[in-house]
Amino acid sequence: MLEREKEVIITRDGKPVAKLVRLAATAARRTRFDPVRHARWQAAASRRRVRWVDEFLIAERAAR
């Protein structure tokens, strides 16, 4: 029945108690978490030096 109608109202003693509606198509699922791939990303990210942080630390240490 829902294939033809947008919604179906369920009643008890003539009073609505529930409404069934069609679900919209779901979006594509996200890929599962891959711990090996994540570890590779972390290793690559930790090797990068953040220049402005280094400059800030040098200035901070020099001020001491």
C-alpha positions as CSV (number, residue, x, y, z in Angstrom):
1,M,0.0,0.0,0.0
2,L,2.9,2.4,0.7
3,E,4.2,1.9,-2.8
4,R,1.1,3.7,-4.1
5,E,0.5,6.2,-1.2
6,K,2.9,8.6,0.5
7,E,1.7,7.7,3.9
8,V,-0.7,5.4,5.7
9,I,-2.5,6.5,8.9
10,I,-3.3,3.7,11.4
11,T,-6.3,4.3,13.6
12,R,-7.8,2.7,16.7
13,D,-11.4,3.3,17.3
14,G,-11.4,6.0,14.6
15,K,-8.5,7.9,16.3
16,P,-5.1,8.1,14.6
17,V,-2.4,6.3,16.6
18,A,0.4,5.9,14.0
19,K,1.6,7.0,10.6
20,L,3.6,5.0,8.2
21,V,5.7,6.9,5.7
22,R,8.0,5.8,2.9
23,L,11.7,6.2,3.6
24,A,13.9,8.3,1.3
25,A,16.8,6.5,-0.4
26,T,19.8,6.5,1.9
27,A,23.0,8.2,0.9
28,A,26.1,6.1,0.0
29,R,27.6,4.5,3.1
30,R,30.9,5.7,4.4
31,T,33.8,3.4,4.1
32,R,34.7,1.3,7.1
33,F,37.5,2.5,9.4
34,D,40.7,1.0,8.3
35,P,43.3,1.0,11.1
36,V,46.2,0.3,8.9
37,R,45.4,3.1,6.5
38,H,44.8,5.4,9.5
39,A,48.2,4.5,11.0
40,R,49.9,5.3,7.7
41,W,48.1,8.7,7.7
42,Q,49.2,9.4,11.3
43,A,52.8,8.5,10.5
44,A,52.8,10.8,7.5
45,A,51.1,13.6,9.4
46,S,53.5,13.4,12.4
47,R,56.5,13.8,10.1
48,R,55.3,17.1,8.8
49,R,56.7,20.1,10.7
50,V,54.3,22.9,11.2
51,R,56.4,26.0,10.5
52,W,54.4,28.6,12.4
53,V,54.3,26.5,15.5
54,D,58.1,26.1,15.4
55,E,58.5,29.8,14.9
56,F,56.3,30.5,17.9
57,L,58.2,28.0,20.1
58,I,61.5,29.6,19.1
59,A,60.3,33.1,19.9
60,E,58.7,31.8,23.2
61,R,61.9,30.1,24.3
62,A,64.0,33.1,23.4
63,A,61.8,35.4,25.5
64,R,62.5,33.3,28.6
